[in-house]
Amino acid sequence: MKNRVIYFSMTRYEGKDLLLLKFERDSYIEELLLTTNVASWNKMYNSWSVIYNLENLKLIQNTLGDIAHLDISEAEKTLLKRYPRNITLRNSLCRKRHIGLPGKSKQSTSSNQSMCTKIKANSFNSPETGKIHENKAHGHFDLNTNRMKKNDSLKLSVIEQEIAEFEAYMKQKRYSASTVNSYLSSVRQFFNYFGRPSVEVKNSDISDFISRIIEKGYSGSFQNQVVSGIKLFFSRIHNQDIIAGLIERPRRGHKLPNVLSKTEIKKILAAPRNLKHRSMLSLIYACGLRRSELLNLKPADIDSNRGLLIIRQAKGNRDRIVPLPGKILENLREYYLAYRPATWLFEGLPGNRQYSATSLAKVLKNAVTKAGINKPVSLHWLRHSYATHLLEQGTDLRIIQELLGHKSSKTTEIYTHVSTQSLQQIKSPIEDIDI
């Protein structure tokens, strides 16, 4: 399943309609955008932007549609306000692009509209934004092909007001930006599928929506995210706790964390020749960091006098401190003198931009390949290995919970199932049988 999400919004800049692309720092996506020759970095909006027309929109969709979820709900909302007479939003996109273009005859306009009809069912489809609307004639689901009735614009505006209120509530409660975006996306998907005001929603409607997600083969974690967003919306905006309480969550799977041996860890950390790459991977393992925690570190978060690393506003908006090993501190001093980071501890190019998550994953992948380890190692494996190795050397489970920043001790207890400290002392009965 695609794990990248690109959010599209729309603005007016120097007399032109611009699509702004918002996504987590990803050098691979940026390289693809450069190859289109229609996307550029806009310093004013601190975002990649594309001049809004049919050709550019189709080009971006064809370039990025296979590797990322393309969420255009915000852009569609702006278009609906700007062109309220259009019955079908996707048709309004097509008509807007062709009317008034020089050299276009009525025949070519008709041809373009025909092309739009073909494109609109496929444009910006993704597992998160383009799957839940049912075309009963073909058995296909596409949230973006939602056709509104003539009087539905008023209903949509009421729903958008409620969604805006929901967004304000989450921001006031200090939900993380990723959680806010995920929940808003889930709620918008539901109402695009449901197509009626929220006061008319019944539990059966939500159950039907969840069933569509399951039928399309999406993961239990994605289903759980959708359930969380819808539950919070109805309980806080409409105080409909009865509906929220009847929405069932998927049964949780119980997967063991993936753990590397100390020998494997040593090979991976020794593999990179680049000082920055080696420092990043070493710090993740040495302190049990999440990927986002490493990328959000700043030079001031290193307390060299006390030998501590301060992790600020991590998962759940919680701060914590972890001990910083002496050899890692020396390594970081060497790194700092060589790179002189200004804003972030680990910065990418150009300028003082935060190092991207995709680039960090590539650093690990290259190190694993060079180390000759044939396992699908991810960055989180280093964190799992840190916790398990602490447990095997006798560290109390409660301390490990604090070091990892786990809210519940049950989350930390899973490492007891992969620790080999006690398992290696068990003697199998086959040892006493001569075979």
Long-range contacts (C-beta under 8 A, 24 or more apart in sequence): 1-127, 1-218, 1-219, 1-222, 2-67, 2-68, 2-69, 2-126, 2-127, 4-29, 4-67, 4-68, 4-69, 5-68, 5-69, 5-71, 5-128, 5-181, 5-185, 6-64, 6-68, 6-69, 6-70, 6-71, 7-71, 7-74, 7-181, 8-70, 8-71, 8-72, 8-74, 8-75, 8-124, 9-74, 9-75, 9-78, 10-52, 10-74, 10-75, 10-78, 10-79, 11-45, 11-78, 13-42, 13-44, 13-45, 13-49, 16-51, 16-52, 17-51, 17-52, 18-42, 18-45, 18-49, 18-50, 18-51, 18-52, 19-49, 19-50, 19-51, 19-52, 19-56, 19-57, 19-60, 19-75, 20-45, 20-47, 20-48, 20-49, 21-47, 21-48, 21-49, 21-50, 21-60, 22-47, 23-68, 24-356, 24-357, 25-348, 25-353, 25-354, 25-355, 25-356, 25-357, 25-358, 26-356, 26-357, 26-358, 27-348, 27-356, 27-358, 27-359, 28-67, 28-358, 29-64, 29-67, 29-68, 29-358, 32-63, 32-64, 32-67, 33-60, 33-63, 33-64, 35-63, 36-60, 36-63, 52-97, 53-97, 54-93, 54-94, 54-97, 54-98, 54-112, 54-116, 54-119, 55-97, 57-93, 57-97, 57-123, 58-119, 58-123, 61-122, 61-123, 61-124, 65-124, 65-125, 65-126, 68-126, 69-126, 69-127, 69-128, 69-129, 70-124, 70-125, 70-126, 70-129, 70-130, 71-124, 71-126, 71-128, 71-129, 71-185, 72-124, 72-129, 72-144, 73-129, 73-185, 73-188, 73-192, 76-144, 77-160, 80-153, 80-156, 84-153, 87-147, 87-148, 87-149, 87-150, 88-147, 88-148, 89-146, 89-148, 90-116, 90-120, 90-123, 90-144, 90-145, 91-116, 91-120, 93-120, 94-119, 94-120, 120-144, 120-145, 121-145, 127-216, 127-218, 127-222, 128-185, 128-189, 128-222, 129-185, 129-189, 131-212, 131-216, 132-189, 132-190, 132-192, 132-193, 132-209, 132-212, 132-213, 133-192, 133-193, 134-212, 141-212, 141-216, 143-189, 143-192, 143-193, 144-192, 146-192, 146-193, 146-195, 148-195, 152-195, 155-196, 155-197, 158-197, 159-191, 159-197, 159-198, 162-198, 162-233, 162-237, 163-187, 163-188, 163-191, 163-233, 165-237, 166-232, 166-233, 166-236, 166-237, 169-236, 169-237, 170-232, 174-317, 176-315, 176-317, 182-225, 182-229, 183-225, 183-228, 183-229, 183-232, 183-233, 184-229, 185-229, 186-225, 186-226, 186-228, 186-229, 186-230, 187-229, 187-230, 187-233, 189-226, 190-226, 190-230, 198-233, 198-234, 198-237, 198-238, 199-238, 201-234, 201-243, 202-243, 203-243, 203-246, 203-247, 206-230, 206-243, 206-247, 207-247, 207-248, 210-247, 210-248, 220-250, 220-251, 220-252, 220-253, 223-249, 223-250, 224-249, 224-250, 256-414, 256-417, 256-418, 257-381, 257-384, 257-387, 257-388, 257-414, 257-415, 257-418, 258-375, 258-377, 258-378, 258-380, 258-381, 258-384, 259-381, 259-384, 259-385, 259-388, 259-418, 260-373, 260-375, 260-377, 260-381, 260-382, 260-385, 262-389, 264-371, 264-373, 265-382, 265-385, 267-371, 267-372, 267-373, 268-364, 268-367, 268-368, 268-371, 268-373, 268-377, 268-382, 269-367, 270-371, 271-366, 271-367, 271-368, 271-370, 271-371, 272-363, 272-366, 272-367, 272-370, 274-363, 275-334, 275-335, 275-338, 275-339, 276-335, 276-339, 276-346, 277-363, 277-366, 277-367, 278-331, 279-331, 279-332, 279-335, 279-346, 280-346, 280-355, 280-360, 280-363, 281-363, 281-364, 281-367, 281-382, 282-328, 282-331, 283-309, 283-328, 283-332, 284-379, 284-382, 284-383, 285-382, 285-383, 285-385, 285-386, 286-324, 286-325, 286-328, 286-386, 287-311, 287-322, 287-323, 287-324, 287-328, 287-386, 287-403, 288-322, 288-383, 288-386, 288-387, 288-390, 288-403, 288-404, 289-383, 290-314, 290-315, 290-380, 290-383, 291-357, 291-360, 291-361, 291-379, 291-380, 292-357, 294-346, 294-360, 295-344, 295-346, 295-354, 295-355, 295-356, 295-357, 295-360, 296-344, 296-354, 297-344, 297-345, 297-346, 298-343, 298-344, 298-345, 299-336, 299-341, 299-345, 301-345, 302-329, 302-332, 302-345, 304-329, 304-333, 311-405, 314-405, 315-405, 316-405, 316-407, 318-405, 318-407, 320-402, 320-403, 320-405, 322-403, 384-415, 384-418, 387-412, 387-415, 388-415, 388-418, 388-419, 391-415, 391-416, 391-419, 391-421, 392-419, 392-420, 392-421
